[in-house]
Amino acid sequence: MPSNTLALEATGISKTFGSVKANDQITLEVKKGKIHALLGENGAGKSTLVNILFGLYKADSGVVKVNGKAVELGRPKDAIDRGIGMVHQHFQLVPILTVAENIVLGNEPANKANVIDIENAKEKVRELAEKYQLEVDTEATVEDLPVGTQQRVEILRSLYRKADILILDEPTAVLTPQETDHLLQVLKKLASQGVAVIFITHKLREVLEVADEVTVMRNGQVVGSTTPSETDESGLAEMMVGRSVVLRVSKEASSPDETVLTVRNLSVKDDRKLLAVNDLSLEVRSGEIFGIAGVEGNGQRELVETITGLRNINAGEIFIGETSITEFSPRQISELGVAHIPEDREKHGLIGSHSVADNLILNRYYKSPFSNRGIRQQKAIASYAKEMVEKFDIRTPSIETPSSSLSGGNKQKAIAAREFSHNARLLVASQPTRGIDVGSIEFVHQQLIKQRDQGLAVLLVSAELDEILSLSDRIGVIYRGQLIVTANAADLDRNRIGRIMTTGSDIT
Amino acid sequence: MPIFAVALAIATGAIIIALSGSSPVDAYKALIEGSLSDSKSIGRTLEKATPLVMGGLAVAFAFKAGLFNIGGQGQLVFGALIAGAVGYGITGLPWIIHTPLALLAGAIAGAMWGAIPGILKASRGAHEVITTIMLNFVALNMTDWLASKVWREEGVIVRTPHIESSAEIPRWGELPTGFFLAVVIAFACWYLLRSTTFGFEIKSVGLNPNAASYAGISVKKIIIMTMSISGLLAALGGAIETQGVVGRYEPGFNAGLGFEGITIALLARTHPLAVIPAAVLIGAMEAGGSMMQFKADVSPEITDIIQALILIFVATPLVVRWFLSQKEANELSVSTTWGS
């Protein structure tokens, strides 16, 4: 198969939602056996484009050709019939069915009596998994599998339906670093077997690592195409954002002062009543950023929830300054000067149907000047919100807009604005830049350093090792609820941290 | 949207009336005559609407905190009985004290009754739909027992004695004063939800309990308080009914009234002020139903059918939208599935 023939060709694709031009004359050419990265900030129109290619949206204008033939993609079935497969950000699997059942669902092999032939299904899935070297346990129930494996099931399902064009919408957003590495290997393997891969992301490193070609989108338009050999991270970032971006924050050495957060021999159970944090101790001083590195699910969430009062302590103690907060409610802890950027901005950080203004005061709506004897002071709320929107450059049509209609980056900016303006002594920042665009990441990072320089104590939890390494003054590596190593950032390197967080051991 | 649903229901009702062999025009004329033609019929409409406003508010208010209060019936009969007991049992008070006292007693009884499912939910996670339904049965049997054993009037009929005149809510000409009280309470609910910190907390819990507790709001406290206020509103409807219309508590007199609150709240899309016109609409149908039978020989049950149709059309917006525009419905289903 000649590697430069086009698998998919989209020309002049436009799509308008209301007054927003989500796609404006997009042209995209994807070659067989190549990985084509679609890069762009949130809201650039990447998802709209691939939803059109998969038949979920109907383009207002434009032509899509598959293997050289113009096709009409009115619904996903049309796309599937033409060999297009898509792995969504939110998996479309049935949790209680097995891997094999999920993969054959909708196309089940049946015996003569028209009853599903599950042995045959398993066999077919096994063959497929072997061919593409995507190991899965065909009999495992999907809901018991880690996210990375579920994603593999999604990919296998597309391949089972004979997809030779595979679209992945931000596949690495939900993965741990190890799972990401594995996925990238899988994509390379698929490409080498002739599959055309369209890979949406806004992580530059991944693009440079696996992509053969890159198309960059901004504000609904294609702003350029390139290949990894012709560019580097800052070049790509500049194309994405439209200006030069500082990818690494510059910071002075920290000058830590008194201890603000003391965690002493803390043990916490998770929702399944299993020990998630196990006899963990740490201290964070004012004017320093303490980073917790680790693979997700090693107790970080439980640790953060306990410090902020959302989860009960099993054993041990937590102090803010001199005050033990063991029995404190979230409100009392907040009153002690603890700000919290939560891991899940949709679930904890914002009330989507509330206005941007109300979300900006969510941690002190009950205080003067926003409330006077229990009556909300709309004027004070509005003027404060306007000030914050301007100061933190939150892009919103108005302060009355429901926060759910903001882009991910602007949602995160709104949360950061609220928490940075808390007059806090301690900031607990959990995955503060997850899933947001490069420009917003730059902003949040600079703010974190600025607040640190003003004397804030920061506990930073992140699954992005780069983020931990570039921001932290001290780093603790967490593994199964314990800090295996705590050291100055300067004394730890990427490889050593990676080894500890995956094996729990510091021995080479 | 509810306006379209109402119009669609009335149109469908007209077809049903025509099929049953009567004239829809005459029937609807009679319906209006019986409910809105003069001050007397308007008075009857508002009288019917009053407990519906309160029941609608009860459901709508709880809904703002994400709670579904199906216990309106039980809360209402409790309020009606306790107001009746205080209304006849305490004598010698001037009306300016006795009337509000009886109302208050009924309201507090409802608040306490409403708090039970709130406490069960906050402490044990018991779903309020289940507990409020079960508590309806408890309330009905308890009030029956209290009315037949404890506070029973001498005689064969199971009911409480007539309340003192000092506890009666007077009429304002032909118009029931209780209705205006209900309107004031609707405005109070609207203001509370819109402009107070407490209302903000209730809405926050309803929209996103995780984020609410992250913001330091005690979700359990809000659940208990909201259920209790919801119970209070429904019970106040019962108390007004006792003191303004029936004059006593009589088991069976208020049957089903509490459940209509769900219809009203749904029709009003849980907006506290929209509850008022929704309740008046349903109240008018009930008031005019008998006139429709008398004048146009249409069974009064036809109004029940129209009510049910309204409910169906409100509850299934897509059906209505399909009637309005098929294209719009298609686009809606796509954009709700794949908003990104």
Interface residues (C-beta under 8 A of the other chain):
Chain A: S47 T48 N51 L56 Y57 Q89 T308 L310 S329 P330 R331 S334 H340 P342 K347 H348 G349 L350 I351 G352 S353 H354 D358 L362 N363 Y365 Y366 S371 G374 I375 R376 Q378
Chain B: S195 T196 T197 F198 G199 F200 E201 K203 S204 L207 N208 N210 A211 A212 S213 Y214 A215 G216 I217 S218 V334 W338 S340
